Amino acid sequence: MWRAWILAAALVAPWAVDAAEPSGTITILEGDALVYRAAGRVHAAEGLRLLPGDIVETGASTFAQVELAAQSVAQLGPTTRVLINASAAGKGKPESRSLYLMDGWAKLSGIKRDAAAAGPGFDTRTPLVELPAAPAVIVMRTSPTEVSLFAERGDLRVGERQASGLPTLVLVKAGDFYRRKAGSRGVVSGAPTAAFLAEMPRPFRDSLPLRAERFRDRPVQPRDATDFGYADVEVWLKAEPSVRRSLMQRWRGKAREPAFRQSLVANLSAHPEWDPILFPEKYKPKEPPPVRAAALAANRPASAASAP
């Protein structure tokens, strides 16, 4: 069963990235950042429009502001990786609006701050928690093993993700500080820790203006960056299945690169959906067993059996 499912997923055509509607725009960029798009990556720049499935990766001393739909804003701190709209909208379905914050710092300001804004706001997921769209301002730092969150403005319900079953909901009110480590329940306290405040990116302390309008009629063309290897995206290749499957469709061509393929094979247990791409011969229909001569002779007409 699982092999049939994997094969079906592997045969799905990759997204037509060029035809996708923009999910947001990078409006402020201080420092270097990369955008992983399709099977390559480009340099981030102010005015660059982000497409569904783009991964933004900031440098060690970078600050970026991304203005999203429904007047949502995501500010990204140093060494941060975030996936924009992991899945594109299907036919007859509403647009998917989501952020997957793998690790780093993010300030999510006014998630659907305007009640009249078209469409829903952006949901946010991390390896440990999920946050439905809400009119709030949130500062968070996350990694695959720990998450810290400060509700600067507005109340929100934090869904603590479980190994199985539905998330456990925790109410975090404005001014509360929430912290959770992998394998344990989260803890809500009255104020952020001194370490959290000291390490928080300085631009997060300011209220920055929206600048998307100035780039509306002059989109920036992306500038190609160097190709990426397995190590550059290993954390994504080993992420949860829903994230891995969408990325596999765009990166399947990387399996033809010897070094990338070697790493895929060595780590196949962490991403088994790559098996039919790496070893398609295992999934070809099996040939029927050869017909035995005796059985063929038994079914031959008598006139044919007596012929010289």
Backbone as a ProteinNet text record, in pm:
[ID]
protein_1_A
[PRIMARY]
MWRAWILAAALVAPWAVDAAEPSGTITILEGDALVYRAAGRVHAAEGLRLLPGDIVETGASTFAQVELAAQSVAQLGPTTRVLINASAAGKGKPESRSLYLMDGWAKLSGIKRDAAAAGPGFDTRTPLVELPAAPAVIVMRTSPTEVSLFAERGDLRVGERQASGLPTLVLVKAGDFYRRKAGSRGVVSGAPTAAFLAEMPRPFRDSLPLRAERFRDRPVQPRDATDFGYADVEVWLKAEPSVRRSLMQRWRGKAREPAFRQSLVANLSAHPEWDPILFPEKYKPKEPPPVRAAALAANRPASAASAP
[TERTIARY]
82.3	0	85.7	184.8	266	348.9	391.6	470.2	385.8	260.7	172.3	149.6	131.5	110.7	233.9	352.4	476.3	495.8	468.2	485.1	391.5	267.4	173.1	220.3	273.8	323	443.3	528.6	649.4	620	504.9	472.7	395.8	357.9	286.2	378.1	328.7	412.5	450	571.2	612.2	525.6	525.6	449	498.8	407.1	446	473.3	594.9	627.6	604.7	639.7	629.7	486	388.4	248.3	181.9	252.8	193	174.7	71.5	47.6	143.4	194.8	286.3	219.2	296.6	246.3	287	381.2	429.4	545.1	596.6	706.7	806.2	935.1	1039.5	1051	1018.5	1014.8	1129.8	1191.6	1310.2	1410.5	1535.6	1640.5	1769.6	1817.6	1946	2035.2	2132.2	2216.8	2183.9	2234.5	2218.7	2112	2042.4	1943.5	1929.5	1888.7	1867.1	1722	1672	1537.7	1552.1	1513	1512.4	1383.2	1399.1	1283.1	1300.6	1195.6	1203.3	1327.1	1412	1530.1	1656.2	1640.5	1756.6	1735.6	1817.5	1799.7	1846.1	1790.4	1819.9	1855	1918.4	1949.7	1824.4	1798.8	1688.4	1722.1	1617.9	1635.9	1507.5	1517.9	1397.9	1315.9	1188.8	1099.7	1080.7	1156	1140.4	1009.7	928.9	802.4	824.7	765.7	779.6	663.7	694.2	595.7	564.6	448.2	416	525.8	569.4	673.6	813.3	830.9	963.6	1011.1	1139.9	1203.8	1296.4	1276.7	1363.6	1462.3	1589.5	1695.6	1782.7	1783.6	1858.5	1998.8	2089.6	2226.6	2242.3	2368.4	2396.5	2373.5	2366.6	2343.9	2240.7	2136.1	2038.8	1906	1840	1701.6	1622.8	1504.3	1419.3	1274.9	1204.4	1060.7	988.4	894.1	814.6	669.9	612.1	471.4	387.8	294.3	215.8	74.3	-7.7	-146.1	-221.4	-339.8	-425.9	-355.4	-260	-187.2	-113	-71.9	13.3	158	241	382.4	464.9	567.7	661.7	799.5	853.4	990.3	1079.4	1190.4	1279.1	1412.9	1462.4	1590.6	1703.5	1821.3	1937	1918.9	1982.6	1988.2	1849.5	1758.4	1618.6	1579.4	1501.7	1452.9	1302	1232.6	1086.9	1037.4	936.8	873.2	740.9	723.4	603.1	502.3	378.8	273	322.1	330.4	385	307.1	179.5	100.9	20.7	17	-57.8	-206.9	-288.7	-433.6	-476.1	-567.6	-618.6	-739.6	-786.7	-899.9	-1023.7	-1088.1	-1207.4	-1182.2	-1054.2	-1021.8	-966	-984.2	-929.1	-777.1	-716.4	-571.5	-517.8	-412.5	-347.9	-254.6	-269	-184	-120.6	5.1	70.8	219.8	278.1	422.4	468	577.7	639.3	775.3	787.4	911.4	994.5	1099.6	1182.8	1269.5	1339.3	1423.2	1456.8	1497.8	1535.7	1437.2	1445.5	1364	1260.3	1140.5	1036.9	945.8	905.6	803.1	686.4	573.9	454.7	361.3	353.4	282.7	146.9	45.7	-88.2	-134.1	-131.5	-178.6	-325.3	-353.3	-482.3	-520.9	-439.5	-463.8	-588.9	-628.2	-744.2	-857.7	-966.8	-1078.8	-1137.4	-1117.9	-1173.1	-1079	-959.9	-864.6	-921	-894.2	-949.7	-884.9	-967.7	-916.8	-868.4	-833.8	-786.5	-645.1	-603.5	-466	-376.9	-253.5	-157.5	-152.2	-167.6	-139.7	11.5	60.9	203.3	224.8	320.3	356.4	506	542.6	681.8	685.8	803.8	806.5	732	713.6	653.5	515.2	483.1	354.6	294.8	166.1	99	10.8	5.3	-67.2	-167.1	-296	-393.2	-387.5	-429.4	-430.3	-512.5	-456.8	-524.8	-473.7	-555.5	-510.9	-416.6	-291.2	-194.5	-57.6	31.2	171.3	253.2	331.6	401.2	549.5	634.5	778.4	815.4	881.4	912.2	1049.6	1107.9	1232.5	1207.5	1246.6	1214.1	1328.9	1327.7	1418.8	1342.3	1396	1324.3	1303.9	1375.2	1365.9	1313	1292.8	1247.6	1182.9	1084.1	1020.4	991.8	1017.9	985.7	902.2	800.6	705	659.3	659.8	610.8	493.9	378.4	259.6	266.4	320	335.8	201.6	110.9	-22.1	-123.1	-236.3	-342.6	-326.1	-440.4	-440.8	-436.3	-384.1	-380.8	-385.4	-425.6	-427.2	-312.4	-222.2	-107.5	-143.3	-129.8	-154.5	-24.3	-13.1	106.8	95.5	180.8	174.2	218.2	145.8	172.4	223.5	285	332.7	217.1	100	-20.2	-139.9	-244.6	-364.9	-362.1	-466.8	-481.6	-390.3	-355.1	-272.2	-346.6	-270.4	-324.9	-321.4	-436.4	-446.1	-405.5	-328	-285.1	-316.4	-386.8	-419.5	-300.9	-254.8	-147.7	-205.9	-211.3	-269.9	-163.9	-209.4	-118	-27.2	103.3	200.8	258	201.4	251.3	372.3	451	566.4	546.5	560.7	537.9	666	693.4	812.9	784.3	833.4	814.3	938.2	976.1	1082.8	1021.9	1089.2	1039.4	1021	908	881.5	817.6	784.6	723.6	613.9	533.3	429.2	490.1	422.5	468.7	438.5	511	495.1	467.2	365.4	329.4	368.6	442.8	482.6	444.1	461.6	411.2	495.7	622.1	708.7	820	872.1	982.2	1107.6	1189.4	1312.8	1412.1	1508.9	1612	1693.8	1720.7	1798.4	1723.7	1591.8	1510.8	1515.5	1498.7	1500.7	1638.5	1743.7	1878.7	1916	1866.5	1902.1	1805.3	1692	1593	1652.6	1634.4	1688	1640.3	1732	1699.1	1586	1579.1	1468	1330.2	1320.8	1191.4	1133.3	1216.9	1169.7	1097.7	1112.8	1054.4	930.1	845.6	729.9	765.6	790.3	838.3	721.8	736	625.9	609.3	488.2	462.3	512.6	576.3	639	602.8	503.8	471.8	424.6	355.5	299.8	408	523.7	627.2	684.8	662.8	713.9	604.9	482.1	370.3	389.8	434.2	445.4	587.8	679.1	817	877.3	827	880.7	1027.6	1099.8	1242.8	1264.2	1347.5	1379.9	1483.7	1461.6	1556.5	1692	1796.4	1933.8	1980	2022.4	2057.6	2173.1	2162.7	2269.8	2331.3	2438.7	2502.2	2406.8	2428.8	2344.6	2359.2	2261.6	2267.3	2289.3	2349.4	2373.1	2282.5	2299	2214.5	2224.8	2344.2	2363.4	2289.6	2274	2206.5	2058.6	1998.8	1853.7	1822.2	1921.4	1900.5	1789.4	1783.7	1681	1541.2	1524.6	1394.8	1365.9	1467.1	1447	1407.9	1447.1	1417.3	1305.7	1230.4	1120.4	1001.2	889.8	770.3	718.5	644.3	604.9	533.5	443.8	369.2	460.7	569.6	666.3	755	801.5	892.5	829.3	703.3	640.4	633.7	600.8	591.6	728.3	832.8	966.6	1021	984.6	1032.9	994.6	875.2	830.5	920	972	1054.9	1201.8	1244.6	1386.9	1418.8	1323.1	1347.2	1457.8	1475.4	1583.2	1721.1	1730.8	1859.2	1910.4	1821.7	1863.2	1957.7	1965.8	2058.5	2199.6	2214.9	2347	2414.7	2532.1	2594.4	2606	2656.6	2676.2	2542.7	2445	2313	2247	2258.5	2198.6	2261.7	2391.6	2459.5	2409	2389	2337.8	2191.9	2113.2	1974.3	1967.4	2051	2051.2	2098	2201	2255.7	2155.8	2064.5	1967.6	1825.3	1809.4	1678.5	1575	1616.4	1519.5	1454.3	1518.8	1462.3	1365.3	1370.6	1278.8	1248.5	1170.9	1146.1	1070.1	1005.1	931.2	1022.3	1154.4	1249.5	1282	1240.7	1278.8	1240.1	1114.9	1080.9	1152.4	1200.5	1277.6	1420	1475.9	1613.1	1620.7	1519	1520.5	1388.3	1362.1	1233.1	1211.4	1320.1	1304.6	1231	1236.5	1168.5	1016.8	968.9	826.3	763.5	841.1	784.3	693.2	587.7	499.6	579.3	550	620.8	574.8	671.5	638.7	567.9	465.2	398.8	495.1	478.5	569.1	557	665.1	660.1	569.1	497.7	406.4	487.7	461	534.5	495.4	592	567.2	460	459.2	361.7	219.8	202.4	68.8	25.4	120.1	87.7	48.7	119.5	89.8	-46.1	-81.9	-210.5	-326.9	-307.1	-414.5	-411.8	-313.5	-302	-407.2	-470.7	-570.2	-508.3	-592.1	-543.8	-482.8	-541.6	-488.5	-349.5	-325.4	-193.6	-93.1	-138.7	-46.5	-2	-88.7	-53.6	20.5	31.6	100.9	247.1	313.7	457.1	537.1
-120.8	0	125.7	129.5	251.1	272.1	160.5	176.7	236.9	191.9	247.3	395.3	433.9	576.2	657.9	606.6	679.2	695.4	587.8	596.7	699.8	703.8	803.5	943.8	965.1	1098.4	1135.8	1038.9	1069.1	1102.6	1054.9	1078.6	1207.5	1275.3	1401.9	1505.6	1582	1682.6	1791.7	1844.5	1954.5	2076.8	2165.5	2289	2372.2	2441.3	2541	2670	2686	2796.7	2931.2	2940.8	3069.9	3118.3	3023.3	3062	3090.2	3068	3084	3230.8	3256.9	3392.1	3423.9	3546.8	3582.3	3566.4	3521.8	3506.8	3622.4	3702.2	3813	3881.2	3985.9	4064.6	4096.1	4081.5	4125.5	4276.9	4349.5	4495.5	4563.8	4494.7	4546.6	4432.6	4460.6	4359.3	4426.7	4390.1	4437.4	4315.5	4297.3	4179.2	4088	3966.6	3870.2	3767.3	3721.9	3615.5	3543.7	3418.7	3336.8	3291.8	3271.2	3217.7	3090.1	2977.1	2849.4	2842.5	2831.2	2833.9	2724.4	2641.2	2526.2	2444.1	2410.4	2328	2411.6	2542.3	2629.3	2728	2830.1	2935.4	3067.7	3176.4	3310.4	3397.9	3511.1	3606.6	3686.3	3702.7	3787.5	3933.1	4013.5	4156.5	4227.9	4354.4	4433.3	4443.4	4413.9	4414.5	4278.4	4177.3	4043.2	3982.1	3936.3	3873.3	3725.4	3678	3539.2	3456.9	3334.9	3246.1	3131.7	3066.4	2952.6	2847.2	2803	2702.6	2757.6	2889.4	2948.3	2927.5	2903.4	2897.3	3017.1	3097	3212.1	3173	3198.2	3165.5	3288.8	3342.3	3464.5	3432.5	3529.3	3513.9	3536.2	3526.5	3530.6	3667.6	3773.8	3908.5	3983.3	3912.4	3966.9	3995.4	4100.4	4129.1	4146.1	4085.3	4096.7	4117	4197.3	4213.9	4162.8	4071.9	4014.8	4053.7	4124.4	4163.7	4064.2	4001.5	3892.4	3939.6	3845	3877.6	3907.5	3965.9	4000.9	4092.7	4173.3	4271.6	4207.6	4083.6	4019.3	4054.4	4057.5	4090.6	3990.5	3938.4	3850.1	3914.6	3947.8	3997.3	3881.6	3865.1	3751	3799.8	3733	3767	3686.2	3689.5	3618.6	3466.9	3400.9	3254.3	3194	3237.4	3194.6	3128.3	3021.1	2950.5	2934.8	2980.6	2975	2935.4	2849.6	2803	2876.6	2940.1	3020.4	2935.6	2925	2852.4	2717.1	2620.7	2489.7	2419.8	2451.3	2388.1	2494	2480.3	2575.7	2545	2644.3	2625.5	2534.9	2443	2355.1	2416.6	2349.8	2400.3	2401.8	2517.1	2530.4	2542	2548	2559.1	2697.3	2747.4	2878.4	2873.8	2990.1	2999.5	2954.5	2872.7	2830.3	2941	2981.7	3086.9	3034.3	2999.7	2940.2	2968.9	2972.9	2983	2862.4	2802	2696.8	2748.2	2781.3	2835.6	2719.5	2683.8	2571.4	2607.7	2719.4	2763.4	2911.3	2972.7	3113.2	3202.9	3332.6	3437.1	3489.7	3516	3577	3662.4	3775.1	3859.1	3863.3	3809.2	3801.9	3912.5	4016.3	4138.5	4148.7	4169.2	4193.7	4087.5	3961.2	3854.3	3880.6	3920.8	3974.5	4089.4	4194.6	4307.8	4384.9	4374.5	4448.7	4350	4365	4271.3	4275.1	4385.8	4397.8	4342.9	4296.7	4244.8	4120.1	4106.6	3995	3863.8	3759.9	3627.3	3610.2	3487.1	3460.9	3508.9	3519.6	3553.2	3431.1	3441.7	3333.9	3250.8	3119.6	3028.1	3007.2	2975.3	2953	2817.9	2742.4	2615	2612	2541.4	2510	2360.5	2301.7	2159.1	2124.3	2222.7	2191.4	2250.7	2363.6	2428.1	2476.5	2507.2	2570.8	2683	2792.1	2912.1	2948.9	2940.8	2985.6	3136.7	3184.2	3327.8	3399.6	3506.9	3582.5	3725.9	3822.1	3961.2	3983.8	3945.7	3953.2	3988.3	4027.9	4051	3954.3	3871.4	3762.6	3768.8	3754.2	3739.8	3599.1	3524.6	3387.1	3345.1	3254.2	3189.5	3040	2970.8	2829	2748.8	2621.7	2522.4	2391	2285.8	2157.5	2100.5	2152	2094.5	2190.3	2318.8	2414.8	2534.5	2593.3	2714.1	2807.2	2937	3041	3146.1	3198	3287.5	3393.7	3518.7	3630.3	3694.5	3701.6	3765.3	3914.5	3989.4	4133.2	4204.2	4158.4	4219.6	4114.1	4110.2	4017.1	3880.6	3812.9	3676.6	3576.7	3459.2	3355	3218.6	3120.7	2982.2	2908.3	2859.3	2784.7	2636.3	2573	2430.2	2353.7	2281.1	2201.2	2071.5	2057.6	1943.6	1816.9	1708.1	1580.4	1480.1	1373.4	1269.1	1206.2	1200.6	1151.2	1222.4	1234.2	1298.7	1449.3	1514	1657.6	1734.2	1857.5	1939.4	1972	1991.8	2037.1	2189.5	2252.5	2397.1	2460.8	2568.7	2645.5	2792.5	2859.1	2999.9	3085.1	3172.2	3266.7	3406.8	3482.2	3615.6	3721.1	3838.8	3949.4	3974	3981.1	4002.1	3874.3	3758.3	3630.5	3583.4	3499.9	3436.2	3285.4	3218.7	3074.9	3006.7	2890.6	2816.6	2667.4	2596.4	2451.4	2383	2272.3	2187.2	2058.4	1997.8	1874.2	1768	1697	1589.7	1632.4	1760.5	1807.3	1908.1	1940.5	2041.2	2180.5	2275.7	2412.4	2477.8	2585.7	2660.3	2806	2864.9	3004.8	3083.7	3191.1	3277.1	3421	3509.2	3644.7	3738.2	3704.6	3797.1	3717.6	3769.1	3698.5	3697.6	3597.1	3586.8	3693.7	3723.2	3821.8	3775.9	3645.3	3593.4	3612.2	3590.1	3606.9	3752.2	3845.9	3987.7	4031.6	3978.2	4018.2	3968.6	3850.9	3792.2	3830.9	3888.8	3926.4	4028.3	4008.4	4104.2	4246.1	4342.2	4479.8	4538.7	4511	4568.4	4524.7	4412.9	4367.8	4465.2	4550.9	4644.3	4764.2	4784.3	4901.2	4862	4959.6	4941.6	4997.2	4909.4	4950.3	4971.6	5064.3	5093.5	4983.6	4976.7	4887.4	4953.6	4875.1	4933	4858.3	4768.5	4686.8	4770.7	4881.2	4961.7	5016.3	5049.8	5107.4	5006.6	4877.7	4774.9	4713.2	4762.7	4699.9	4701.6	4812.3	4826.4	4808.6	4770.5	4747.8	4627.3	4509.1	4388.2	4367.6	4309.7	4285.1	4146.3	4136.4	4007.6	3936.9	3809.8	3739.1	3719.1	3726.3	3704.4	3568.2	3483.2	3345.9	3340.5	3246.2	3216.9	3082.3	3045.1	2917.5	2803	2690	2573.5	2524.5	2448	2399.4	2248.7	2201.9	2060.1	2002.4	1874.4	1804.2	1867.3	1899.8	1954.7	2086.9	2164.3	2293.9	2278.4	2167.8	2150.1	2024.3	1970.2	1844.9	1857.1	1970.3	1986.4	1982.7	2028.6	2024.4	1884.2	1816.8	1681.4	1584.6	1615.6	1529.4	1586.3	1681.7	1741.9	1646.2	1693.2	1609.8	1578.9	1468.8	1423.2	1527.6	1606.2	1703.2	1807.4	1840.1	1934.6	1866.3	1746.6	1674.6	1646.5	1608.6	1568.5	1683.2	1802.8	1916.1	1951.5	1940.4	1974.1	1867.6	1742.9	1635	1658.2	1711.6	1732.4	1831.3	1930.2	2032	1993.3	1908.8	1875.3	1737.6	1671	1535.2	1530.9	1637.7	1641.3	1637.1	1672.9	1670.8	1527.1	1429	1289.5	1247	1325.4	1293.8	1345.4	1426.5	1475.8	1372.8	1323.4	1212.1	1235.6	1351.4	1375.7	1385.1	1452	1465.7	1328.1	1249.7	1116.8	1028.4	1034.4	953	984.3	1111.9	1150.3	1108.5	1117.6	1072.2	923.7	844.1	699.9	670.7	740.4	715.7	750.4	843.7	888.7	851.8	746.6	714.4	683.7	628.8	597.2	722.4	838.4	964.4	1027	985	1037.4	926.7	823.9	708.4	740.4	857.2	891.6	909.3	919.9	931.5	795.6	687.5	554.6	530.5	559.9	535	627.7	740.8	829.6	777.8	726.3	675.5	537.4	455.1	317.4	285.9	349	328.6	185.3	110.5	-26.8	-113.3	-76.9	-154.7	-141.1	-40.3	-10.4	-36.5	-97.3	-133.3	-254.5	-264.2	-382.1	-510	-610.7	-736.7	-810.6	-875.5	-955.4	-1083	-1126	-1252.7	-1369.4	-1475.8	-1590.7	-1653.9	-1707.6	-1767.9	-1890	-1907.3	-2020.9	-2146.8	-2250.8	-2374.7	-2442.1	-2506.4	-2570.7	-2677.5	-2749.6	-2857.4	-2803.5	-2690.6	-2632.4	-2580	-2527	-2476.3	-2590	-2702.6	-2817.6	-2875.8	-2872.3	-2928	-2850.3	-2723.4	-2639.1	-2631.4	-2700.6	-2692.1	-2782	-2736.1	-2819.6	-2952.4	-3059.5	-3191.7	-3191.7	-3118	-3116	-3057.9	-2955.7	-2896	-2989.5	-3071.8	-3162	-3275.2	-3319.1	-3428.5	-3383.9	-3256.5	-3207.6	-3238.7	-3270.5	-3300.2	-3179
0	0	0	94	104	-20.3	-84.4	-207.5	-319.6	-328.1	-431.2	-408.8	-281.4	-251.7	-287.3	-250.5	-279	-428.6	-505	-649.5	-708.5	-660.9	-712.5	-683.3	-562.2	-527.3	-611.4	-641.7	-717.3	-861.8	-913.5	-1054.1	-1075.6	-967.6	-981.3	-1043.5	-1138.3	-1203.7	-1107	-1117.6	-1029.7	-1053.7	-955.4	-968.8	-1085.8	-1147.6	-1247.3	-1173.6	-1124.9	-1034.6	-1100.9	-1228.5	-1295.4	-1304.8	-1300.1	-1314.5	-1181.1	-1072.7	-940.6	-906.3	-826.8	-779.6	-665.5	-658.9	-549.5	-413.8	-315.6	-179.6	-90.6	-135.5	-55.3	-124.1	-60.7	-116.5	-6.4	-38.3	53.8	40.3	145	134.7	208.6	303	371.7	381.1	345.7	356.4	398.2	515.1	565.5	583	494.5	496.4	379.8	386.4	277.8	311.5	209.3	224.4	91	97.6	-20.9	-25.3	-146.7	-166.7	-248.2	-189.7	-261.2	-340.8	-472.9	-562.6	-667.1	-683.1	-773.4	-737	-835.4	-808.4	-794.7	-776.3	-762	-649.6	-647	-547.5	-607	-553	-600.9	-481.5	-511.6	-406.8	-371.7	-244.1	-200.8	-227.3	-246.5	-270.4	-235.5	-201.2	-175.1	-303.4	-291.9	-406.6	-469.9	-425.3	-481.7	-433.6	-527.7	-493.9	-466.6	-358.4	-318.4	-372.3	-414.8	-473.6	-377.3	-395.8	-309.4	-314.9	-198.8	-191.4	-177.8	-184.7	-165.9	-22.4	-7.6	123.3	135.1	237.3	262.7	372.3	346.8	441.8	461.5	581.8	608.7	659.1	640.7	684.8	833.8	879.9	1023.5	1084.9	1006	1060.5	976.9	936.6	841.5	909.2	862.2	898.5	769.5	764.1	645.1	688	609.8	630.7	506.5	528.5	420.4	443.7	347.7	357.2	278.4	349	295.3	263.6	217.4	187.5	316.3	301.6	414.9	513.2	462.7	542.5	659.5	644.1	743	712.7	816	801.1	881.4	817.2	885.9	880.3	995.7	1003.9	1045.8	976.6	998.1	1050.3	1153.3	1211	1149.8	1210.5	1155.8	1159.2	1062.5	1055.6	1074	990.2	998.2	866.7	877.2	759.2	769.1	664.8	665.8	526.9	524.6	401.5	385	268.1	241.1	165	218.1	146.9	97.8	188.3	154	43.7	26	-80.2	-152.3	-283.9	-365.6	-357.7	-387.7	-384.3	-497.9	-469.7	-572.8	-641.3	-747.7	-823.5	-734.8	-726.9	-646.1	-497.7	-456.5	-314.8	-285.7	-164.7	-130.4	-126.2	-141.3	-137.3	-2.5	-6.7	116.9	164.2	289.3	344.8	472.5	462.6	577.2	573.4	691.9	707.4	788.2	745.6	824.7	867.2	994.5	1049	1103.4	1030.5	1071.7	1190.8	1180.9	1291.6	1274.1	1384	1380.6	1452.1	1419.8	1482.4	1384.2	1433.7	1350.7	1436.5	1380.6	1441.5	1345.1	1386.7	1304.4	1349.5	1270.9	1312.3	1245.7	1328.2	1276.6	1181.4	1225.4	1138.1	1109.5	987.8	947.9	1041.3	1038.1	1127.8	1089.7	961.9	913.3	889.9	962.6	948.9	808.6	735.9	601	494.9	533.2	435.8	370.6	239.6	164.2	206.6	224.7	251.4	394.4	430.3	565.9	586.4	711.5	741.2	725.5	775.4	761.7	889.1	872.4	981.4	988	1107.2	1126.2	1192.3	1139.6	1199	1224.7	1329.1	1359	1389.1	1407	1440.8	1569.3	1660.7	1790.3	1812.4	1748	1772	1640.7	1646.8	1533.6	1585.8	1508.2	1548.6	1439.5	1466.4	1367	1350.7	1234.8	1208.8	1315.1	1370.1	1475.2	1472.7	1514.4	1519.2	1636.5	1619.6	1728.4	1672.7	1761.8	1728.4	1813	1748.2	1815.7	1781.5	1881.8	1860.9	1904	1814.5	1848.7	1799	1874.1	1834.8	1839	1733.1	1727	1669.7	1704.7	1649.5	1649.1	1588.1	1591.1	1731	1831.4	1965.5	2071.5	2037.7	2138.4	2069.5	2136.8	2085.7	2202.6	2180.3	2277.7	2206	2275.2	2209.5	2307.3	2261	2340.3	2267.2	2333.7	2275.8	2305.2	2211.9	2233	2232.6	2147.1	2140.8	2099.6	2167.2	2131.4	2196.4	2211.7	2265.7	2150.6	2179.1	2077.4	2142.9	2063.9	2109.4	2041.2	2120.7	2071.2	2070.2	1956	1945.3	1963.1	2071.9	2095.4	2015	1916.5	1827.1	1898.8	1870.7	1935.8	1832.1	1881.9	1791.6	1715.6	1776.6	1710.5	1771.7	1694.8	1745.1	1725.9	1774.3	1758.2	1853.1	1815.9	1905.9	2035	2140.6	2268	2271.4	2296.3	2290.6	2423.3	2412	2528.4	2501	2592.5	2576.2	2621.5	2531.3	2563.7	2546.6	2654.6	2650.6	2621.9	2584.7	2556.6	2676.4	2649.2	2755	2812.4	2774	2824.8	2745.9	2812	2749.5	2756.8	2643.2	2633.7	2588.6	2648.3	2613.4	2619.1	2518.7	2515.8	2460.4	2522.2	2472.1	2419.1	2320.8	2261.9	2369.5	2362.4	2456.1	2585.7	2600.5	2725.4	2693.7	2793.9	2779.1	2787.1	2725.7	2730.6	2864.2	2892	3016.2	2982.4	3043.8	3023.8	3146.9	3125.9	3237.4	3204.6	3302.1	3289.2	3207.2	3182.9	3110.5	3043.1	2929.7	2863.6	2950	2931.4	3008.3	2964.5	3051.6	3018.4	2899.2	2889	2776.9	2645.6	2647.7	2526.7	2479.6	2571.2	2534.4	2486.9	2549.5	2512.1	2372.9	2335.4	2206.6	2094.8	2128.4	2027.7	1930	1797.7	1700.4	1728.8	1720.1	1754.2	1670	1536.1	1458.3	1505.9	1579.9	1629.4	1731.5	1787.8	1890	1829.9	1699.2	1632.3	1553.8	1529.4	1443	1305.5	1211.5	1080	983.6	889.7	796.2	692.6	637.4	524.9	396.8	308.6	190.5	62.4	68.1	-49	-167.1	-140.1	-248.8	-341.7	-288.6	-372.9	-471.4	-446.1	-536.9	-624.1	-608.9	-679.6	-830.6	-886.5	-1031.8	-1083.6	-997.6	-1044.1	-971.6	-1008.6	-945.5	-979.1	-887.5	-904.5	-962.4	-1066.1	-1123.4	-1036.5	-1005.4	-918.4	-985.4	-905.4	-953.5	-903	-997.4	-962.7	-863.2	-770.5	-675.5	-711.8	-644	-670.4	-637.2	-701.3	-679.6	-535.5	-489.8	-352.8	-350.4	-241.2	-221.1	-115.5	-89.3	7.3	145.5	188	322.4	340.5	232.3	242.1	275.8	234.5	253.4	334.1	401.5	475.5	578.4	648.4	751.5	691.3	567.2	500.1	447.5	393.8	343	453.4	577.9	691.5	779	726.1	801.5	805.8	857.4	864.5	724	707.3	573	488.3	547.8	467.9	405.5	472.2	418.2	314.4	345.8	256.8	121.9	119.6	-5.8	-105.3	-57.2	-149.7	-206.5	-124.8	-170.9	-265.3	-244.1	-329.9	-475.6	-499.1	-635.7	-710.5	-639.8	-705.5	-712	-619.8	-612.6	-669.1	-729.8	-777.8	-882.3	-958.6	-1056.9	-993.8	-865.7	-796.7	-779.4	-792.5	-778.7	-890.3	-998	-1106.3	-1079.8	-975	-939.4	-849.3	-886.8	-812.8	-662.6	-621.2	-478.3	-405.1	-465	-403.2	-393.4	-500.5	-500.7	-393.3	-381.1	-280.7	-140.3	-111.2	20	37.9	-67.6	-60.4	-25.4	-91	-66	76.3	121.3	255	364.3	337.2	438	400	319.7	264.1	371.4	484.3	590.4	646.4	631.3	681.8	582.7	456.3	354.8	252.8	292.2	205.1	77.8	71	-50.6	-171.8	-149.2	-259.1	-321.2	-260.4	-308.9	-455.1	-498.2	-638.4	-735.8	-688.4	-775.8	-791.7	-682.4	-686.9	-751	-729.2	-778.5	-849	-963.8	-1030.8	-1077	-1098.2	-1145.6	-1043.5	-916.5	-813	-823	-892	-895.1	-1031.3	-1124.2	-1253.4	-1236.2	-1319.3	-1309.7	-1333.8	-1254.4	-1268.6	-1393.3	-1463.5	-1580.9	-1537	-1613.3	-1577.6	-1594.1	-1516.2	-1528.7	-1665.9	-1722.7	-1857.1	-1858.4	-1971.1	-1986.3	-2012.1	-1937.7	-1955.1	-2085.5	-2147.1	-2276.2	-2265.2	-2153.1	-2138.3	-2134.7	-2064	-2056.1	-2190.9	-2266.8	-2399.7	-2491.8	-2480.3	-2565	-2532	-2402.4	-2361.7	-2419.5	-2442.9	-2497.7	-2649.4	-2714.2	-2859.2	-2924.2	-3032.6	-3100.9	-3146.8	-3153.6	-3192.1	-3330.4	-3426	-3563.4	-3566	-3477.3	-3475.2	-3411.8	-3311.7	-3243.8	-3335.6	-3435.4	-3525	-3647.7	-3668	-3789.4	-3779.7	-3893.4	-3891.2	-3849
[MASK]
++++++++++++++++++++++++++++++++++++++++++++++++++++++++++++++++++++++++++++++++++++++++++++++++++++++++++++++++++++++++++++++++++++++++++++++++++++++++++++++++++++++++++++++++++++++++++++++++++++++++++++++++++++++++++++++++++++++++++++++++++++++++++++++++++++++++++++++++++++++++++++++++++++++++++++++++++++

